[in-house]
Amino acid sequence: MRPQNLLHRPLTTQKCTLGCPILDRCVGGGIPCNSITELVAESASGKTQFCLQLSLYAQLPTSHGGLSASSLYLHTEFPFPLSRLRQLSATFRNSNSALLANNGHNPCDHIFVQSVHSVDQLLDEMPKIESFIKNSKSRLPIRLIVIDSIAALFRSDFENTPGDLKKRSSLFFKISGKLKAMAVGFGLAVVVTNQVVDLIEPNEGINGLRIGNLGCFYSSGRRVCPALGLAWANCVNSRLFLLRNEEFVSEENGTVNGGGEDFVCRRARRRLCVVFAPHLPDSSCEFEITREGVFGVER
């Protein structure tokens, strides 16, 4: 294989639909296999909603954008949102009844959940995860791994000292290396969520270094940046940012950002942005979270 051959026969990577054509179009057809995709956002922006929906739609046949696969969901900082998963599962079954007609199983049965509370536990689980993927008796093979969230594992165990930062960076590369090896070896899509921290530096980006398409992030009126710093940014293949801002709606004519006595309510507007990805241009789309799931909005 020579580099010029890629121009005539580019390598194709299987992708998993997000469950909405607008969202899929924004990310080039879905979440790619053989790599790590990161979702960055502040709390209550929709990271877990995306991950739950992705875990369900991975079960669709490949002809309809899925992976014909089960998923492994590692949650790190809260009780697993089982009631929300069941709610999304009911919508998923109703909207894909023709594709699931011969499948008597509950879609939730194909999402394997494991709690992880520390970095050491995650590293201990890696060989078990690999063995589980190899030897799974599930009717649908595991093709999706979700870690929600990676930042929670490092938030309290490390200080801002040179020694701890060096150790933390080493663990970043160790964890991401194992995840990438499994992604390539088994054709997995790996999705990790990350949190944000407030950015108070005068320059754009981290230490004045711009990473990806966005010079800086603004969410809920705050200037923020992804947690875990530059070392972790080098460990993921693609980074998607979910921003959230609130609008005030007035009573008189439904105008946005109204105030005073006409104020009725405030509503959240959310946007999915591509920060960096080797296969994607700079793009974004608005989305909303409803009882039925996460859906892109065309305005």
C-alpha positions as CSV (number, residue, x, y, z in Angstrom):
1,M,0.0,0.0,0.0
2,R,1.4,3.3,-1.0
3,P,0.1,6.7,0.2
4,Q,-1.1,7.7,-3.3
5,N,-3.2,4.6,-3.4
6,L,-5.4,6.1,-0.7
7,L,-6.5,8.8,-3.0
8,H,-8.0,6.3,-5.4
9,R,-9.1,3.7,-2.9
10,P,-9.6,5.4,0.5
11,L,-9.9,3.2,3.5
12,T,-13.5,2.9,4.8
13,T,-14.3,2.7,8.4
14,Q,-17.6,1.3,9.7
15,K,-19.7,3.8,11.7
16,C,-22.5,3.6,14.2
17,T,-25.5,5.9,13.8
18,L,-26.5,8.3,16.5
19,G,-30.1,7.6,15.8
20,C,-30.8,10.8,14.0
21,P,-29.9,11.7,10.3
22,I,-29.2,15.4,11.2
23,L,-26.7,14.3,13.9
24,D,-25.2,11.7,11.7
25,R,-24.7,14.2,8.9
26,C,-22.8,16.5,11.3
27,V,-20.4,13.7,12.3
28,G,-19.9,12.2,8.9
29,G,-22.3,9.3,9.2
30,G,-21.9,8.3,12.8
31,I,-19.3,7.3,15.4
32,P,-16.4,5.5,13.7
33,C,-15.0,2.1,14.8
34,N,-11.3,1.4,15.3
35,S,-10.8,4.7,17.2
36,I,-11.7,6.7,20.4
37,T,-14.3,9.4,20.2
38,E,-14.6,11.9,23.1
39,L,-17.7,13.8,24.1
40,V,-16.9,16.9,26.1
41,A,-19.5,19.0,28.0
42,E,-20.5,20.5,31.2
43,S,-23.0,18.7,33.4
44,A,-26.6,18.4,32.1
45,S,-25.6,19.0,28.5
46,G,-26.5,15.6,27.2
47,K,-23.4,13.4,27.3
48,T,-25.1,10.5,28.9
49,Q,-28.2,10.9,26.8
50,F,-26.0,10.5,23.6
51,C,-24.2,7.5,25.1
52,L,-27.4,5.7,26.0
53,Q,-29.0,6.3,22.6
54,L,-25.8,5.2,20.9
55,S,-25.8,1.9,22.9
56,L,-29.3,1.2,21.6
57,Y,-28.8,2.1,18.0
58,A,-25.6,0.0,17.8
59,Q,-28.0,-3.0,17.8
60,L,-29.5,-2.1,14.4
61,P,-28.4,-4.0,11.4
62,T,-25.4,-2.6,9.5
63,S,-27.7,-1.9,6.6
64,H,-29.5,0.7,8.7
65,G,-26.4,2.3,10.3
66,G,-26.0,0.1,13.3
67,L,-23.3,-2.4,14.2
68,S,-25.5,-5.5,14.8
69,A,-23.9,-5.4,18.2
70,S,-24.1,-5.3,21.9
71,S,-22.4,-2.6,24.0
72,L,-20.4,-2.4,27.2
73,Y,-21.2,0.6,29.3
74,L,-18.7,1.6,32.1
75,H,-20.1,4.3,34.4
76,T,-17.9,6.0,36.9
77,E,-19.7,8.6,39.0
78,F,-23.4,8.1,39.4
79,P,-26.0,5.3,39.7
80,F,-26.6,4.0,36.2
81,P,-29.7,5.8,34.7
82,L,-31.6,2.6,34.2
83,S,-35.0,4.3,34.1
84,R,-33.9,6.6,31.4
85,L,-32.5,3.7,29.4
86,R,-35.8,1.9,29.6
87,Q,-37.6,5.0,28.4
88,L,-35.3,5.3,25.4
89,S,-35.5,1.6,24.8
90,A,-39.3,1.8,24.5
91,T,-39.0,4.5,21.9
92,F,-36.2,2.6,20.1
93,R,-38.4,-0.6,19.8
94,N,-41.4,1.4,18.6
95,S,-39.5,3.3,15.9
96,N,-37.6,0.2,14.7
97,S,-40.3,-2.4,15.1
98,A,-39.9,-3.8,11.5
99,L,-36.2,-4.3,12.0
100,L,-36.7,-5.9,15.4
101,A,-39.7,-8.0,14.5
102,N,-37.8,-11.3,14.7
103,N,-36.0,-10.3,17.9
104,G,-37.9,-11.2,21.0
105,H,-35.2,-9.8,23.3
106,N,-35.4,-6.5,25.2
107,P,-32.8,-4.1,23.8
108,C,-31.6,-3.4,27.3
109,D,-30.5,-7.0,27.5
110,H,-27.7,-6.2,24.9
111,I,-26.2,-3.4,27.0
112,F,-23.8,-4.7,29.6
113,V,-23.2,-2.3,32.5
114,Q,-20.2,-2.2,34.9
115,S,-19.4,0.4,37.5
116,V,-15.8,1.6,37.8
117,H,-14.6,3.8,40.7
118,S,-10.9,4.3,40.2
119,V,-8.1,4.3,37.7
120,D,-6.6,1.1,39.2
121,Q,-10.0,-0.6,38.9
122,L,-10.3,0.4,35.2
123,L,-6.8,-1.0,34.5
124,D,-7.7,-4.2,36.3
125,E,-10.9,-4.5,34.3
126,M,-9.1,-4.1,30.9
127,P,-8.0,-7.8,30.5
128,K,-11.4,-8.9,31.8
129,I,-13.1,-6.7,29.2
130,E,-10.9,-8.2,26.4
131,S,-11.7,-11.7,27.5
132,F,-15.4,-10.9,27.8
133,I,-15.4,-9.5,24.2
134,K,-13.7,-12.6,22.9
135,N,-15.8,-15.1,24.8
136,S,-19.2,-13.4,25.0
137,K,-22.1,-15.7,24.5
138,S,-24.4,-12.9,23.5
139,R,-26.4,-13.2,20.3
140,L,-25.0,-9.9,19.3
141,P,-21.2,-9.4,19.6
142,I,-19.8,-6.5,21.6
143,R,-18.7,-3.7,19.2
144,L,-19.2,-0.6,21.4
145,I,-17.5,0.5,24.6
146,V,-18.7,3.6,26.5
147,I,-16.8,5.1,29.5
148,D,-18.9,7.7,31.2
149,S,-16.9,9.6,32.3
150,I,-13.1,9.4,32.2
151,A,-12.5,12.6,34.1
152,A,-14.3,11.4,37.2
153,L,-11.6,8.7,37.7
154,F,-8.8,11.4,37.9
155,R,-10.6,14.2,39.6
156,S,-9.7,13.4,43.2
157,D,-6.8,11.0,43.1
158,F,-4.1,13.4,41.8
159,E,-2.7,16.7,42.9
160,N,-1.3,19.6,40.7
161,T,2.3,18.6,41.5
162,P,4.9,17.7,38.8
163,G,5.1,14.2,40.1
164,D,1.4,13.6,40.1
165,L,0.9,15.2,36.7
166,K,3.6,13.0,35.2
167,K,2.0,9.9,36.7
168,R,-1.4,11.0,35.5
169,S,-0.1,11.6,31.9
170,S,1.5,8.1,31.9
171,L,-1.9,6.6,33.0
172,F,-3.6,8.5,30.2
173,F,-1.4,6.9,27.5
174,K,-1.7,3.5,29.2
175,I,-5.5,3.5,29.3
176,S,-5.9,5.0,25.8
177,G,-3.3,2.6,24.4
178,K,-5.3,-0.4,25.7
179,L,-8.6,1.0,24.4
180,K,-7.1,1.7,20.9
181,A,-5.7,-1.8,20.8
182,M,-9.1,-3.3,21.5
183,A,-10.8,-0.9,19.1
184,V,-8.5,-2.0,16.2
185,G,-8.3,-5.6,17.2
186,F,-12.1,-6.2,17.6
187,G,-13.4,-3.4,15.3
188,L,-14.9,-1.5,18.2
189,A,-16.3,2.0,18.5
190,V,-15.0,3.5,21.8
191,V,-16.7,6.5,23.2
192,V,-15.5,8.4,26.4
193,T,-17.1,11.4,28.0
194,N,-15.2,14.2,29.6
195,Q,-16.0,17.1,31.8
196,V,-15.0,20.8,31.5
197,V,-13.2,23.2,33.8
198,D,-13.4,27.0,33.8
199,L,-10.7,28.7,31.7
200,I,-9.3,31.9,33.2
201,E,-6.2,32.3,31.1
202,P,-6.1,35.4,28.8
203,N,-5.1,33.4,25.7
204,E,-7.1,31.0,23.6
205,G,-6.9,27.3,24.3
206,I,-4.7,25.7,26.9
207,N,-1.5,27.7,27.7
208,G,-2.2,29.7,24.6
209,L,-2.3,26.6,22.4
210,R,-5.4,26.2,20.2
211,I,-6.6,22.6,19.9
212,G,-8.9,21.8,17.0
213,N,-11.5,24.1,15.3
214,L,-12.6,26.0,18.4
215,G,-10.3,28.6,19.9
216,C,-12.2,28.4,23.1
217,F,-15.4,26.9,24.5
218,Y,-18.4,28.8,25.8
219,S,-21.1,27.0,27.7
220,S,-23.8,28.5,30.0
221,G,-22.1,31.8,29.6
222,R,-18.8,30.5,30.9
223,R,-15.5,30.2,29.2
224,V,-14.4,26.6,29.6
225,C,-12.0,24.0,28.3
226,P,-11.9,20.2,28.4
227,A,-10.7,18.6,31.7
228,L,-7.5,16.6,31.8
229,G,-5.4,18.9,29.7
230,L,-3.3,18.6,26.6
231,A,-1.9,15.1,27.5
232,W,-5.4,13.6,27.3
233,A,-6.3,15.5,24.2
234,N,-3.5,13.6,22.4
235,C,-5.0,10.3,23.5
236,V,-8.3,10.6,21.6
237,N,-8.8,10.4,17.9
238,S,-11.9,12.7,17.7
239,R,-13.3,15.3,20.0
240,L,-16.9,16.5,20.0
241,F,-18.2,19.3,22.2
242,L,-21.7,19.7,23.4
243,L,-22.5,23.3,24.4
244,R,-25.5,24.5,26.3
245,N,-26.8,28.0,26.6
246,E,-30.1,29.4,28.0
247,E,-32.5,31.7,26.3
248,F,-35.3,33.8,27.9
249,V,-38.6,33.7,26.1
250,S,-41.1,36.5,26.5
251,E,-44.9,36.1,26.7
252,E,-46.0,38.8,24.3
253,N,-44.7,37.5,21.0
254,G,-42.4,34.6,21.9
255,T,-39.3,36.7,21.3
256,V,-36.0,35.3,22.6
257,N,-34.0,37.0,25.3
258,G,-37.0,39.0,26.5
259,G,-37.0,40.4,30.0
260,G,-39.0,42.4,32.4
261,E,-42.7,41.7,33.1
262,D,-43.1,39.7,29.9
263,F,-40.7,37.1,30.9
264,V,-42.3,33.6,30.9
265,C,-39.6,31.0,31.0
266,R,-36.1,30.1,30.0
267,R,-35.1,27.3,27.7
268,A,-31.9,25.5,26.9
269,R,-30.4,25.5,23.4
270,R,-27.8,22.9,22.7
271,R,-25.3,22.5,19.9
272,L,-23.0,19.6,18.9
273,C,-19.6,20.9,17.5
274,V,-16.7,19.0,15.9
275,V,-13.5,20.2,17.7
276,F,-11.1,17.9,15.9
277,A,-11.3,14.6,13.9
278,P,-9.1,13.2,11.2
279,H,-12.1,12.5,8.9
280,L,-14.3,15.5,9.6
281,P,-14.4,19.2,8.6
282,D,-15.4,22.0,11.0
283,S,-19.1,21.5,11.5
284,S,-21.9,21.8,14.1
285,C,-25.6,21.4,14.5
286,E,-28.3,22.2,17.1
287,F,-30.0,19.4,18.9
288,E,-32.6,18.9,21.6
289,I,-33.3,16.3,24.2
290,T,-36.9,15.0,24.6
291,R,-38.6,12.1,26.3
292,E,-38.1,10.1,23.1
293,G,-34.3,10.8,22.8
294,V,-31.7,13.1,21.3
295,F,-32.5,14.7,17.9
296,G,-30.9,17.2,15.7
297,V,-32.7,20.4,14.8
298,E,-32.6,22.3,11.5
299,R,-33.1,26.0,11.8
